[in-house]
Amino acid sequence: MVRVIAVNTGDKFDKWYTDNLKYMIDNYSNLNYDKFEVIDEEIYEGVFDKLQMFNKFRDGQNIFFDLDILIKGDCNKFLKKKLTVCHAWWRKVWNTHLNSSIISWYGDYSHIYDKFNEDPDYYMVKYWRGIDEYLDQNFKPDEYDSSYKVNSYRHMDITKQKNYDIILFNQRYQTMKTFGFWSNYFL
């Protein structure tokens, strides 16, 4: 069983982003999935709501995608048994080199949620930048390397956009609704 997961809590992203992600999954990812799940219950008011997926989905093959991404190529290579996230080459000066825009795992990783939920206020203050640092410092996930053809829109040479299967908009989600090379892949 393959489960595709999205998180859309709060009011940052409207329904278009969820519908658009499903559209890209169905039309460009080549994923043969059984379920498309959307977590919409806001518990922690922000990026930490992503951690709910580890509590809710404890079996089968899971893959999570942020809503602010462009999928235009095969995503089967992203399905991993061990917890795996993106390598954020553009974050050399930050506290972590991880990016949780794509996360894959197989089976029960509920310990990630359980640890956070022991003292969410503490972890939200300690890892104020988000869950990337939390995952890095506590669980050391594997990373998708450069052969996975993922890049960040904010840091890429636009003339080379055709070289990438997935482009992360990384907080530039409003740009997705403007006209650009990405428009042909969206709803």
C-alpha positions as CSV (number, residue, x, y, z in Angstrom):
1,M,0.0,0.0,0.0
2,V,1.3,3.5,-0.9
3,R,-0.1,6.5,0.8
4,V,0.5,10.1,-0.4
5,I,0.2,12.7,2.4
6,A,-0.4,16.5,2.4
7,V,-0.8,18.8,5.3
8,N,-3.0,21.9,5.0
9,T,-3.7,23.4,8.4
10,G,-4.5,27.0,9.2
11,D,-5.3,29.6,6.5
12,K,-1.9,30.0,4.8
13,F,-2.8,27.7,1.8
14,D,-6.3,27.7,0.2
15,K,-7.9,24.6,-1.2
16,W,-6.3,25.2,-4.6
17,Y,-2.9,24.1,-3.3
18,T,-4.2,20.7,-2.1
19,D,-6.1,20.2,-5.3
20,N,-3.1,21.2,-7.3
21,L,-0.8,18.8,-5.5
22,K,-3.2,15.9,-6.2
23,Y,-3.4,17.0,-9.8
24,M,0.4,16.9,-10.2
25,I,0.6,13.5,-8.4
26,D,-2.1,12.1,-10.7
27,N,-0.7,13.5,-13.9
28,Y,3.1,13.7,-13.6
29,S,4.4,11.6,-10.6
30,N,3.8,8.1,-12.0
31,L,3.0,7.1,-8.4
32,N,0.6,4.2,-8.2
33,Y,-0.9,5.1,-4.8
34,D,-3.8,3.7,-2.8
35,K,-4.7,6.7,-0.7
36,F,-4.3,10.5,-0.9
37,E,-4.6,11.8,2.7
38,V,-4.8,15.5,3.8
39,I,-4.2,16.4,7.4
40,D,-6.2,19.6,8.1
41,E,-6.5,19.5,11.9
42,E,-4.5,22.4,13.3
43,I,-3.0,21.4,16.6
44,Y,0.3,23.3,16.8
45,E,-0.4,26.3,14.6
46,G,2.2,25.9,11.9
47,V,4.8,23.7,10.4
48,F,4.8,21.4,13.4
49,D,1.4,20.1,12.3
50,K,3.3,18.1,9.8
51,L,4.4,15.8,12.6
52,Q,0.8,14.5,12.9
53,M,1.5,12.3,9.9
54,F,3.8,10.1,11.9
55,N,1.1,9.5,14.4
56,K,-1.8,9.0,12.0
57,F,0.0,6.8,9.4
58,R,1.8,3.9,11.0
59,D,1.8,1.3,8.2
60,G,2.6,0.8,4.6
61,Q,4.7,3.0,2.3
62,N,4.2,6.8,3.0
63,I,5.3,9.8,1.1
64,F,4.6,13.4,2.1
65,F,4.8,16.4,-0.2
66,D,4.6,20.1,0.8
67,L,1.9,22.0,-0.9
68,D,4.3,24.6,-2.3
69,I,6.1,22.4,-4.8
70,L,6.1,21.7,-8.5
71,I,6.0,18.0,-9.5
72,K,6.9,17.4,-13.2
73,G,8.6,14.0,-13.1
74,D,8.6,10.5,-11.8
75,C,8.4,10.3,-8.0
76,N,8.7,6.5,-7.5
77,K,12.4,6.9,-6.7
78,F,11.4,9.0,-3.7
79,L,9.7,6.0,-2.0
80,K,12.0,4.8,0.8
81,K,11.7,2.4,3.6
82,K,13.9,4.3,6.0
83,L,12.9,7.9,6.9
84,T,14.3,10.1,4.1
85,V,14.1,13.8,3.4
86,C,15.6,16.3,1.0
87,H,19.1,17.5,1.2
88,A,19.0,21.3,1.3
89,W,22.2,22.3,-0.4
90,W,21.2,26.0,-0.3
91,R,21.1,26.1,3.5
92,K,24.8,26.0,4.2
93,V,24.6,28.8,6.7
94,W,21.6,27.5,8.6
95,N,21.5,25.0,11.5
96,T,20.5,22.1,9.3
97,H,21.1,20.8,5.8
98,L,17.7,19.0,5.7
99,N,14.5,20.1,4.0
100,S,11.2,18.4,4.8
101,S,9.3,19.3,1.6
102,I,9.4,15.6,0.7
103,I,9.5,12.9,3.4
104,S,9.2,9.2,2.8
105,W,9.1,6.2,5.2
106,Y,7.7,2.7,5.5
107,G,5.9,1.5,8.6
108,D,5.7,2.9,12.1
109,Y,7.6,6.1,12.8
110,S,5.2,7.3,15.5
111,H,8.2,7.8,17.9
112,I,8.9,11.0,16.0
113,Y,5.5,12.4,16.9
114,D,5.5,10.9,20.4
115,K,8.8,12.6,21.4
116,F,7.6,15.9,20.1
117,N,4.3,15.5,21.8
118,E,5.9,14.9,25.2
119,D,6.7,18.7,25.4
120,P,5.5,20.5,22.3
121,D,6.1,24.0,23.7
122,Y,9.8,23.1,24.5
123,Y,10.4,21.7,21.0
124,M,8.7,24.6,19.2
125,V,10.9,27.0,21.0
126,K,14.1,25.0,20.7
127,Y,13.5,24.3,17.0
128,W,11.9,27.6,16.1
129,R,13.1,27.3,12.5
130,G,10.8,24.3,12.0
131,I,10.8,20.5,11.9
132,D,13.9,20.2,9.7
133,E,16.2,20.9,12.6
134,Y,14.1,18.8,14.9
135,L,14.3,15.8,12.6
136,D,18.0,16.3,11.9
137,Q,19.1,16.6,15.6
138,N,16.9,13.9,16.9
139,F,16.5,11.2,14.2
140,K,19.2,11.7,11.6
141,P,17.1,10.8,8.5
142,D,18.6,9.7,5.2
143,E,18.8,12.3,2.5
144,Y,17.9,12.4,-1.2
145,D,21.1,13.3,-2.9
146,S,21.6,15.5,-6.0
147,S,20.7,12.5,-8.3
148,Y,17.1,12.9,-7.3
149,K,16.6,16.0,-9.4
150,V,15.1,18.3,-6.7
151,N,15.9,22.0,-6.5
152,S,14.7,25.2,-4.8
153,Y,13.0,27.8,-6.9
154,R,14.5,30.5,-4.7
155,H,18.1,29.4,-5.5
156,M,18.0,27.8,-8.9
157,D,19.1,29.0,-12.3
158,I,15.7,29.2,-14.1
159,T,17.2,28.3,-17.4
160,K,18.0,24.8,-16.0
161,Q,14.5,24.2,-14.7
162,K,14.0,21.4,-17.2
163,N,16.7,19.3,-15.4
164,Y,14.5,18.9,-12.3
165,D,11.6,16.5,-11.5
166,I,10.6,18.5,-8.5
167,I,11.0,22.2,-7.7
168,L,10.4,23.4,-4.2
169,F,9.0,26.9,-3.9
170,N,10.1,27.2,-0.3
171,Q,7.8,29.9,1.1
172,R,7.3,31.5,-2.3
173,Y,3.9,29.8,-2.6
174,Q,2.2,33.0,-3.9
175,T,4.5,32.7,-7.0
176,M,2.8,29.5,-7.9
177,K,-0.3,31.4,-8.8
178,T,1.5,33.7,-11.2
179,F,2.5,32.9,-14.7
180,G,5.8,31.1,-15.3
181,F,7.4,27.9,-16.6
182,W,5.5,26.1,-13.8
183,S,2.0,27.1,-15.0
184,N,1.8,24.3,-17.5
185,Y,2.0,21.7,-14.7
186,F,-0.7,23.2,-12.5
187,L,-4.5,23.1,-12.4
